[in-house]
């Protein structure tokens, strides 16, 4: 009985550890609104400012931001919030504050969806 209890505790401990382990190279693709090279620089800079972001490449034509993050240091949600905070809507997640969006350069003002 004692051996069975030890085995069960060991299995539960290993299972718990496996669930807590985070991916150090998690890849994500999100859609971020923007228009131009200035937007690209601003979006990528905001992403890289989040500790744990290893790679951030935004495509002007597709509006897709390719990310690689260390989930031990950040979350995808944290990166999305940082991008919205600098004036770019993250489709399906966060809308940039109106005042921040309005302060973007005229060429950076994209069509906002409700």
C-alpha positions in Angstrom: 0.0 0.0 0.0 2.8 2.4 0.9 4.5 1.7 -2.5 1.2 2.4 -4.3 0.9 5.7 -2.5 4.5 6.7 -3.4 3.9 5.9 -7.0 0.7 7.9 -7.1 2.3 10.9 -5.5 5.2 10.7 -7.9 3.0 10.5 -10.9 0.9 13.5 -9.8 4.0 15.5 -9.1 5.4 14.8 -12.6 2.1 15.5 -14.2 1.8 18.8 -12.4 5.4 19.8 -13.5 4.7 18.9 -17.1 1.6 21.2 -17.1 3.5 24.1 -15.7 6.4 23.9 -18.2 6.2 26.8 -20.7 7.4 26.8 -24.3 10.5 28.9 -24.8 9.9 29.2 -28.5 6.2 29.5 -28.9 5.2 30.6 -32.4 2.0 32.7 -33.0 0.5 34.6 -35.9 -1.9 37.5 -35.1 -3.5 40.1 -37.2 -2.6 43.7 -36.5 -4.0 46.8 -38.4 -1.6 49.2 -39.9 -0.7 50.7 -43.3 2.9 51.5 -44.0 6.6 51.0 -43.2 6.3 53.4 -40.2 3.5 51.1 -38.8 5.7 48.1 -39.3 8.5 49.7 -37.3 6.2 50.8 -34.6 4.4 47.4 -34.3 7.6 45.4 -34.2 9.2 47.8 -31.7 6.2 47.5 -29.4 6.4 43.7 -29.6 10.2 43.6 -28.9 9.7 45.9 -25.9 7.9 43.1 -24.2 10.4 41.0 -22.3 10.3 37.4 -23.7 9.6 38.3 -27.4 12.3 36.7 -29.5 11.0 37.6 -33.0 8.4 39.9 -34.3 7.9 40.4 -38.1 4.8 42.3 -39.3 3.8 42.0 -43.0 2.4 45.2 -44.5 0.2 43.5 -47.1 -1.3 40.8 -45.0 -1.3 42.6 -41.6 0.0 39.3 -40.1 2.5 39.6 -37.2 4.6 36.5 -36.8 5.8 36.1 -33.2 8.1 33.8 -31.4 7.9 34.3 -27.6 9.3 32.7 -24.5 6.2 31.8 -22.5 8.3 31.6 -19.4 8.7 35.4 -19.6 5.5 36.7 -21.3 2.2 35.7 -22.8 0.6 36.3 -26.1 -2.0 38.5 -24.4 0.8 40.7 -23.0 2.2 41.3 -26.5 -1.3 42.1 -27.9 -1.9 44.6 -25.1 1.4 46.3 -25.8 0.6 46.7 -29.5 -2.8 48.0 -28.9 -1.4 50.5 -26.4 0.7 52.2 -29.2 -2.3 52.7 -31.5 -2.8 49.5 -33.5 -5.9 47.3 -33.2 -5.2 43.6 -32.7 -8.0 41.9 -34.6 -10.2 39.8 -32.4 -8.5 40.9 -29.2 -7.8 44.5 -28.4 -8.7 47.8 -29.9 -6.3 50.7 -29.5 -7.4 53.6 -27.3 -9.1 56.2 -29.4 -6.8 59.1 -28.3 -3.7 57.0 -29.2 -5.1 56.0 -32.6 -6.0 59.7 -33.4 -2.4 60.7 -32.6 -0.9 58.4 -35.3 0.5 60.0 -38.4 -2.1 60.5 -41.1 -0.6 57.7 -43.3 -0.8 55.3 -40.4 -4.5 55.7 -39.8 -6.1 52.5 -41.0 -9.8 51.8 -41.4 -11.1 50.8 -38.0 -13.8 48.2 -37.6 -16.4 48.6 -34.9 
